[in-house]
Amino acid sequence: MTDSGQIYSCNSTAEAFLRLTDGNRSLGATADAVCEEFDVTREQLLSDLEELLTYLQSEGVIDNIDANA
């Protein structure tokens, strides 16, 4: 839940991404780890994760993260 009271839910891929995002891994390294858990191409996953990051940042759910780091 955010300060606004908004509740967010996520699918298993987004859950894995959030679980594996630790502030030390790059987006690419996190995508690699998620790819090990799911049958998805790295390219598609990176595209989806970049979109998810943009959305979560715009909603104030997570701090700004440099997707290129």
C-alpha positions as CSV (number, residue, x, y, z in Angstrom):
1,M,0.0,0.0,0.0
2,T,1.3,3.5,-0.8
3,D,0.8,6.7,1.2
4,S,-2.3,7.4,-1.0
5,G,-3.9,4.2,0.2
6,Q,-3.7,2.6,-3.2
7,I,-3.1,-1.1,-3.2
8,Y,-1.2,-2.7,-6.1
9,S,-1.1,-6.3,-7.1
10,C,1.3,-8.0,-9.5
11,N,1.7,-11.1,-11.5
12,S,4.4,-13.7,-10.8
13,T,6.9,-12.1,-13.2
14,A,6.6,-8.7,-11.6
15,E,6.8,-10.3,-8.1
16,A,10.1,-12.0,-9.1
17,F,11.4,-8.8,-10.5
18,L,10.6,-6.9,-7.3
19,R,12.0,-9.7,-5.1
20,L,15.2,-9.8,-7.1
21,T,15.7,-6.0,-7.3
22,D,18.1,-5.3,-4.5
23,G,19.8,-2.0,-5.4
24,N,23.0,-3.8,-6.4
25,R,22.0,-5.6,-9.6
26,S,21.6,-3.8,-12.8
27,L,18.3,-4.1,-14.7
28,G,20.0,-6.5,-17.1
29,A,21.3,-8.7,-14.3
30,T,17.9,-8.7,-12.7
31,A,16.3,-9.6,-16.0
32,D,18.8,-12.5,-16.4
33,A,17.8,-13.8,-12.9
34,V,14.0,-13.5,-13.8
35,C,14.6,-15.3,-17.1
36,E,16.0,-18.2,-15.2
37,E,12.6,-18.6,-13.5
38,F,10.3,-18.0,-16.5
39,D,10.0,-19.1,-20.1
40,V,10.4,-15.6,-21.6
41,T,13.0,-14.1,-23.9
42,R,15.4,-11.6,-22.4
43,E,14.5,-8.9,-24.9
44,Q,10.7,-9.2,-24.2
45,L,11.4,-9.3,-20.4
46,L,13.6,-6.2,-20.6
47,S,10.9,-4.3,-22.5
48,D,8.3,-5.3,-20.0
49,L,10.5,-4.5,-17.0
50,E,11.3,-1.0,-18.4
51,E,7.6,-0.4,-18.8
52,L,6.9,-1.6,-15.3
53,L,9.7,0.5,-13.8
54,T,8.3,3.6,-15.6
55,Y,4.8,2.9,-14.2
56,L,5.9,2.2,-10.7
57,Q,8.1,5.3,-10.6
58,S,5.3,7.5,-12.0
59,E,3.0,6.2,-9.2
60,G,5.6,6.8,-6.5
61,V,5.7,3.1,-5.6
62,I,9.5,2.9,-6.0
63,D,12.2,5.5,-6.2
64,N,13.7,6.4,-9.5
65,I,16.0,3.7,-10.8
66,D,18.3,4.1,-13.7
67,A,17.2,1.4,-16.1
68,N,20.5,1.5,-17.8
69,A,22.6,0.9,-14.7
